[in-house]
């Protein structure tokens, strides 16, 4: 991607409007076509500022083709909305009065990500530049707990994070919640989160207040974080693991949902079709070899309640514990077999390991690459086309926070006109 | 699809321009914007006529929103080009003079499909209504023969088919050639057709004349034929077999090529990863269980040279030969395992069996459905979402001929202005 921002936020790329219910409030006054045109120009100027450091208003005019007067008026509006800020006056060396450089604001509107994991809760606030400014995480098992209790604890964590951001002069926008489960077609409903034990849970119903976050699937958010922050190409397969295994397919810079919105199931691909029976009822599914429990169990490890199982695995693997290494390698072989099939079918430009897989990448990748080399012989997949995400397990919650920032960059009028990017 | 033509040609749907190098010649004279507008209106009128039987000019005006005068002028141009013809005068019962009904022409421009199979050569001509008018097929083994010899024989067959169509007042347009191989990025080059023994063969170089056909991959053409003729939904996976196994993924009414154009490889998905070694070098590939040779060999059958192996299998299966039935069922189980993985990953609306699989569908489908039912437990795939194509082994050559017809329906100016839909 050529328009990657130096701040880590993609200027163009995916349109969050494609995957969210972002709705823009219209202000009365100007006719629709004029408002629409100004909105497009605001977005153009904002993305131009996002796309490169140290541009002046004159530079923005040069790059966008808008007049300097129009750019000044648009920049003023973006500054008032808290989206853009001006730097110090620079002596440009050119004729005319010296310009001030423009940048996305590191104050004001910010993305707000929340996360319910099987073994943790999280909250984070990311500024418009894509920098993480507030980060809170509690390790605790949420499996088979009362969803309302989990929500109450997360709401406390969210309130703390909000207070901390306000002290930093940040204004967290409507939060997005990463959940390890399948979303319903109806917004706000977690249809099925087997590792939490949730079935048809409405976040609004369990949230102790009016500002319930909008839930999104963690694997999808992890893939979007990868797309937006981590320089991934526009066509890739993102495979991540926490308790389960989640995959997400990004095609032309957008999440691909399939005909029913169920695309991206990799955990129950048969790796050894006559193998042991999986909880899903089938035999030899990838999850039996490559999810967290499978690796812990093959390594002969038992994770104490409340402890971080991935830290346990990385500690043991770093200490060259043979049982742990062999369990991770077995997972890598199973992943490689499944990924070889997936790559043949969809021909992605890259495969990105996210979540726990990213943190185990140093041990997983050699086995995965070996399987791909052995199995994809006619149209080989280069070893460097499979990588571990630099975001690691932070991917989904970062994706949740960046989701809102992408919505603002794509359509700043949702803030300049109503101060809410979610239209509520 | 709601705009399916009663003649079997889709009015809207896929744009062949997306998958071919179709290029439109511009005639001088009118400014580009006027020519573009008229071209769009020609296409609109043509697709409206294609979309429903027995419309009058007044009906077309009513449906398109164009004036009756404009429609008449456009219809006249389409009639002169041989794309539309008028039926007899009908007493409409309405006020005004009686109208003539309009229809796509069953004379004039026609699609021309050619095919090189591992065991046959074929030529067919399809009129604008999608009806097959000329059909020629020779059973003969083409494996590891001199490509120029094969091309010479196909050129003779094509010349016979052309002569026969001309007697029917049809004008076959530039031919498209179905080949069981991988196409190169460079147009006209078959990069790799392992079952023919071809490597980097330029069709233009081996063709005995100036009118070399444009090669396309048979699995892709089979999928497009399914999309255009056989009422398939816009998101489906098409899996076909002749000597090899070919898959093609249609997303939103278009072939999905993947990052490098290699998407749709299913034959080397590992079904039993520790199974026997495949010619590709990997172990336990689907082709080892489910391609023609594998089924013949498991059934203990030897196909005489020049004979049709699929007819042999269907004859034996119809005679309830236990070895043949068990070999086909083994192929169905292997296909079901591979398809369960594919469905989980890409969530298609349907899976369509094409080619030889369609002809063996009555025996394959129960096993495939059983595997899908057993393996896709969380998000079941309904049994009727997997079907056998009614086109059977005619799919790829029909797709080749329909390719050109779709190009004309999408952009009739390529004919009205230059009489060549391929721009050469």
Interface residues (C-beta under 8 A of the other chain):
Chain A: X192 X233 X235 X247 X249 X251 X256 X257 X258 X259 X260 X261 X262 X263 X264 X265 X266 X268 X269 X270 X271 X272 X273 X274 X280 X281 X282 X283 X337 X338 X340 X341 X342 X344 X345 X346 X347 X348 X349 X374 X375 X376 X377 X378 X379
Chain B: X192 X233 X235 X247 X249 X251 X256 X257 X258 X259 X260 X261 X262 X263 X264 X265 X266 X268 X269 X270 X271 X272 X273 X274 X280 X281 X282 X283 X337 X338 X340 X341 X342 X344 X345 X346 X347 X348 X349 X374 X375 X376 X377 X378 X379
